Amino acid sequence: MIREIEVTNFQSLKHLQVKLGRFTVITGRTGAGKSGFIRSVKALVFNARGTSYITRGEKQCSVSMTGGEQCIHPDDGTVEGCPGCFADPWQATIRRGTKDQYQLAVGIAQKTYTKLASKVPEAVSDTLRLGEINFAAQFDKPYLLDSTGGDVARVLGKLTNVTVLFRAAQEANRRRLQVASELRTRQADLASLADQIQQYATLFAEQLAVQAAEASMVDVRMFSQRRDRLGQLVTDHELAWRRLHSLKPVPEPPSLEKLDALNARWQRYRQLAAQRDDLWMALKSQQMNERIAVGEEVACQQELAGYVSQWGICETCGQPVQKKHAHQGEK
């Protein structure tokens, strides 16, 4: 449903905004712009060529149409809070002059069409859903009155969807014939399959026989493996028997008393070796202590000699100590 038409700079219409209802009548004196308004709507619907209809002194004109589906309410009226009581809003606009383009906004989506070549974009036509049948001038003949019978039938068929019904019937008949042909083909395939099934009537019994044969083959392979293993064991037994009889008698083992005596001597030797190692370590420790003691004795003698040299009298014998010159050494 068309809700509003807005015209700017189209012939004598400088700016016009018309809100439409379910039924709208436009009246006015001669020259008021009624026909210009209709021409502006046709310019939007059919993409009128040229720029002669642009208001003198202006460079561009535009025609905009806004619409949407009418909301349906139980009382067949409007509801408070429903914006315009329309759903799925759309707006189509044509601009001619400095810009030759269509703009189509559906919901929040918007698209611009240029390079039109005097054609109306298909999306715009599908949205407006207006054609020649929707427009009639003052002196036009009644629609289809002077048309041929074929044209009248074609148009009435489109208006009443009879053509669609005929085409649907033709398509249904075509599909019926196609399904019938397919059915005959499938029936022939079914008969062929039935003949083939007869060839496999004994398939289940043959399958059981094959399974029994396969089980027998498994048993045969198992017995064959056991036979081979038994033959190998027989061969190994014969070989072992021959080797056993070819062996010489084992001599009597020697007396173990000598071995026990040698073992006792070996244990005693190990004990003595361990004691030797302990004594050797103790000796080395004693030698180390002796070196330390000699060093300490020499240090004490040197310290005592220093004290005697300082006092001049030997504490042991009480005799005076003679000092020698440095080049003669020191006693």
Secondary structure, 3 states (H helix, E strand, C coil): CEEEEEEEEECCEEEEEEECCCCCCCCCCCCCCHHHHHHHHHHHHHCCCCCCCECCCCCEEEEEEEEEEECCCCCCCCCCCCCCCEEEEEEEEEEEECCCEEEEEECCEEEEECCCCCCCCHHHHHHHCCCHHHCCCCCCCCCCCCCCHHHHHHHHHHHHCHHHHHHHHHHHHHHHHHHHHHHHHHHHHHHHHHHHHHHCCCHHHHHHHHHHHHHHHHHHHHHHHHHHHHHHHHHHHHHHHHHHHHCCCCCCCCCCHHHHHHHHHHHHHHHHHHHHHHHHHHHHHHHHHHHHHHHHHHHHHHHHHHHHHHHCECCCCCCECCCCCHHHCCC
